[in-house]
Amino acid sequence: MESASAFIDQKIKELGDWRGKTLAKVRDLIHAADPEIVEEWKWAKATSPGVPVFSHGGIVCTGETYKNVVKLTFAKGAALKDPSGLFNSSLEGNVRRAIDIHEGEKINEAALKDLIRAAVALNVGPKNKGKSMPKPRRKSPPLRQAQGRL
């Protein structure tokens, strides 16, 4: 069984055009932003060869390639601050956000690395950060107290 990294290498080689170069470039930037990123290959089926996935404590982003675009989809992008305005696709959703990179477009490397680091921090941070904790359930009174109420 081939590793996910080998599948991604193969995908880049098969593309052999600007999309392969762009996917290779963003892959390098993702690893530069977080050396602990794990590469995965997911959702392979008969109608689709699969998708490169970059994870650390959960999915950080996917790297999909289409005819006219390389798309980085951030699994929890809606929860991330994007001061540089990199997100330019899937803006209407409640969870995901994406960056569509077209042929010839320059990548804001520093901003992309910041987004990667923020996505990792969101994945590995406290699970309920910013959310109210559920109230503890009240325990039933001990049997003696319950009997005294009868």
C-alpha positions in Angstrom: 0.0 0.0 0.0 1.4 3.4 -1.0 1.7 6.2 1.5 -0.4 9.3 1.2 2.7 11.3 0.5 3.5 9.0 -2.4 -0.1 9.5 -3.8 0.4 13.3 -3.5 3.8 13.1 -5.3 2.1 11.1 -8.0 -0.8 13.5 -8.3 1.7 16.5 -8.7 3.7 14.6 -11.3 0.5 13.5 -13.3 -0.8 17.1 -13.4 2.5 18.2 -15.0 1.3 21.8 -15.4 0.8 25.0 -13.3 -1.7 23.1 -11.1 1.0 20.5 -10.1 3.5 23.3 -9.4 0.9 25.2 -7.4 -0.1 22.1 -5.4 3.6 21.4 -4.7 4.2 25.0 -3.6 1.2 25.1 -1.2 2.2 21.7 0.2 5.7 23.1 0.9 4.2 26.2 2.6 1.8 24.0 4.7 4.8 22.0 6.0 6.9 25.1 6.5 4.0 26.6 8.6 3.7 23.4 10.7 6.3 20.6 10.4 4.0 18.2 12.3 1.3 18.3 9.5 0.3 14.8 8.5 -0.5 14.1 4.9 -3.5 11.8 4.1 -5.2 10.7 1.0 -9.0 10.5 1.5 -12.3 9.9 -0.2 -10.9 7.7 -3.0 -13.6 5.9 -5.0 -14.3 4.6 -8.5 -15.5 8.0 -9.7 -12.7 10.0 -7.9 -9.0 9.2 -7.4 -9.1 10.9 -3.9 -8.0 14.1 -2.3 -4.8 15.2 -0.6 -5.6 16.1 3.0 -3.3 17.9 5.5 -4.1 17.2 9.1 -2.9 18.0 12.6 -5.3 17.3 15.4 -8.0 17.0 12.7 -8.3 18.2 9.1 -6.5 21.5 8.5 -7.2 21.7 4.8 -7.6 19.7 1.6 -5.7 20.4 -1.7 -8.0 19.8 -4.6 -7.2 20.4 -8.2 -9.7 21.3 -10.9 -9.3 22.3 -14.6 -9.0 26.0 -13.8 -8.2 26.2 -10.1 -6.2 24.7 -7.2 -8.5 24.8 -4.2 -7.4 24.8 -0.6 -10.5 24.0 1.5 -10.1 24.7 5.3 -12.3 22.3 7.3 -13.0 24.9 10.0 -12.3 28.0 7.9 -15.4 29.9 9.1 -13.9 30.0 12.6 -10.6 31.4 11.5 -9.7 35.1 11.3 -8.6 36.0 7.7 -7.2 39.5 8.0 -5.4 39.2 4.6 -8.6 38.2 2.8 -7.2 34.9 1.4 -10.5 33.1 1.5 -12.3 33.7 -1.8 -14.5 30.7 -2.2 -17.2 28.8 -0.1 -17.8 32.0 1.8 -21.5 31.4 2.5 -21.1 28.2 4.5 -21.2 28.0 8.3 -18.0 25.8 8.6 -15.7 25.6 5.7 -13.8 28.3 3.7 -11.7 27.9 0.6 -8.9 29.6 -1.3 -9.1 29.3 -5.1 -5.8 29.8 -6.7 -5.9 30.4 -10.5 -3.1 30.1 -13.0 -0.6 32.9 -12.7 -1.8 34.1 -9.3 0.8 34.9 -6.6 0.3 33.2 -3.3 0.6 35.4 -0.2 2.9 33.0 1.5 3.1 34.7 4.9 -0.7 35.0 5.2 -1.2 31.3 4.1 1.2 30.1 6.7 -0.6 32.2 9.3 -3.9 30.6 8.3 -2.4 27.1 8.5 -1.0 27.9 12.0 -4.4 29.3 13.1 -6.2 26.2 11.8 -3.8 23.9 13.7 -4.3 25.9 16.9 -8.0 25.6 16.5 -7.7 21.8 16.0 -5.4 21.2 19.0 -6.7 23.9 21.4 -9.3 23.4 24.1 -12.3 21.7 22.7 -14.9 24.0 24.2 -12.9 27.3 23.9 -15.4 30.1 23.7 -18.3 27.8 24.3 -20.2 27.6 27.5 -19.7 24.4 29.4 -22.7 22.2 29.9 -24.1 22.4 33.4 -23.4 19.4 35.6 -26.4 17.2 36.2 -27.7 17.3 39.7 -27.2 14.1 41.5 -30.2 12.4 43.1 -30.2 13.0 46.9 -28.9 10.1 49.0 -31.5 7.5 49.9 -31.9 8.8 53.5 -32.8 12.3 52.3 -35.2 10.9 49.8 -36.9 8.7 52.4 -37.3 11.7 54.8 -39.3 13.6 52.2 -42.0 10.9 51.9 
